[in-house]
Amino acid sequence: MPRVRVHQHVNPLAPYFRFVPKPIELENIFANPELPLFLDLGCARGKFLLKMAEMFPDQNFLGVEIREALVTEANRIAKERNLTNLHYEFCNAMVALDKLLENLPEEFLQTVAIQFSDPWFKKKHAKRRMVNAELVETVVKHLSDGGKLFVQTDIEFLADEMFELFRANENLRETEINENPFPVKTEREIAVEEKNLPIYRKLFKVKR
Ligand SMILES: C[S@@+](CC[C@H](N)C(=O)[O-])C[C@H]1O[C@@H](n2cnc3c(N)ncnc32)[C@H](O)[C@@H]1O
């Protein structure tokens, strides 16, 4: 099967991407909806989650991605591999994550990962960045007490901007880390490490 070709970036503020997604129902997407849930925002082709779901059958993995063709293909592969603990959703997390997670029990998420989200370098495009105050609020609302939020990027100014947004939340405690805490690296992480470029990482833990 050839690799699905998609636009490198899509404008999340374009009318097409301002749709309201149907809230997920865990029992419709996972064989065992009670398992701890890991959410990866901006999962692209979902390879990171695919490997994680194979390694950790005792957890559920949900990927969220704005490029629909990648989501369709990632779900096809998950099905082909009989991974009933893995699912991907087409959603613009910047504007609609709250709606997507609306029916999730509060404080249910165990882990959230935000890895190399699109930087939108120009100041005039800052509003297109996925991590904003609303997204932080939604994520923290759904994370369990003791839940973890892992953020990494190779863009220093974007790291500072995101870390400040997370620090501003009174329920998050910051932890210094030098390594990705998971046994799998994302596609972007591998590419950045191959170029020997720095990666800025933080792990935040929820304490209510
Ligand atoms: C640079 S890629 C990194 C992908 C993957 N996390 C990795 O580390 O290899 C950023 C991904 O975030 C997705 N993305 C950007 N803005 C988004 C949004 N508002 N909602 C959902 N996904 C988004 C992009 O389409 C892209 O697939």
The ligand as an SDF file (V2000), in Angstrom:
LIG
                    3D

 27 29  0  0  0  0  0  0  0  0999 V2000
    4.9970   18.2630   12.8480 C   0  0  0  0  0  0  0  0  0  0  0  0
    3.7130   17.0920   12.8980 S   0  0  0  0  0  0  0  0  0  0  0  0
    4.2630   16.0200   14.2070 C   0  0  0  0  0  0  0  0  0  0  0  0
    3.5750   14.7050   14.1830 C   0  0  0  0  0  0  0  0  0  0  0  0
    3.9270   13.7250   15.2990 C   0  0  0  0  0  0  0  0  0  0  0  0
    3.3800   14.1830   16.5640 N   0  0  0  0  0  0  0  0  0  0  0  0
    5.4070   13.5540   15.3980 C   0  0  0  0  0  0  0  0  0  0  0  0
    5.9870   14.0030   16.4000 O   0  0  0  0  0  0  0  0  0  0  0  0
    5.9950   12.9370   14.4900 O   0  0  0  0  0  0  0  0  0  0  0  0
    2.3710   17.9780   13.6700 C   0  0  0  0  0  0  0  0  0  0  0  0
    1.0280   17.2910   13.4650 C   0  0  0  0  0  0  0  0  0  0  0  0
    0.0090   17.9860   14.1820 O   0  0  0  0  0  0  0  0  0  0  0  0
   -1.1390   18.0820   13.3530 C   0  0  0  0  0  0  0  0  0  0  0  0
   -1.9260   19.2390   13.7930 N   0  0  0  0  0  0  0  0  0  0  0  0
   -1.5760   20.5380   13.6870 C   0  0  0  0  0  0  0  0  0  0  0  0
   -2.5580   21.3320   14.1380 N   0  0  0  0  0  0  0  0  0  0  0  0
   -3.5470   20.5030   14.5530 C   0  0  0  0  0  0  0  0  0  0  0  0
   -4.8390   20.7150   15.1150 C   0  0  0  0  0  0  0  0  0  0  0  0
   -5.3030   21.9490   15.3230 N   0  0  0  0  0  0  0  0  0  0  0  0
   -5.5860   19.6420   15.4340 N   0  0  0  0  0  0  0  0  0  0  0  0
   -5.1290   18.3720   15.2190 C   0  0  0  0  0  0  0  0  0  0  0  0
   -3.9280   18.1060   14.6690 N   0  0  0  0  0  0  0  0  0  0  0  0
   -3.1440   19.1500   14.3420 C   0  0  0  0  0  0  0  0  0  0  0  0
   -0.5570   18.2540   11.9700 C   0  0  0  0  0  0  0  0  0  0  0  0
   -1.4780   17.9790   10.9240 O   0  0  0  0  0  0  0  0  0  0  0  0
    0.6220   17.2940   12.0130 C   0  0  0  0  0  0  0  0  0  0  0  0
    0.2400   16.0000   11.6190 O   0  0  0  0  0  0  0  0  0  0  0  0
  1  2  1  0
  2  3  1  0
  2 10  1  0
  3  4  1  0
  4  5  1  0
  5  6  1  0
  5  7  1  0
  7  8  2  0
  7  9  1  0
 10 11  1  0
 11 12  1  0
 11 26  1  0
 12 13  1  0
 13 14  1  0
 13 24  1  0
 14 15  1  0
 14 23  1  0
 15 16  2  0
 16 17  1  0
 17 18  1  0
 17 23  2  0
 18 19  1  0
 18 20  2  0
 20 21  1  0
 21 22  2  0
 22 23  1  0
 24 25  1  0
 24 26  1  0
 26 27  1  0
M  CHG  2   2   1   9  -1
M  END
$$$$
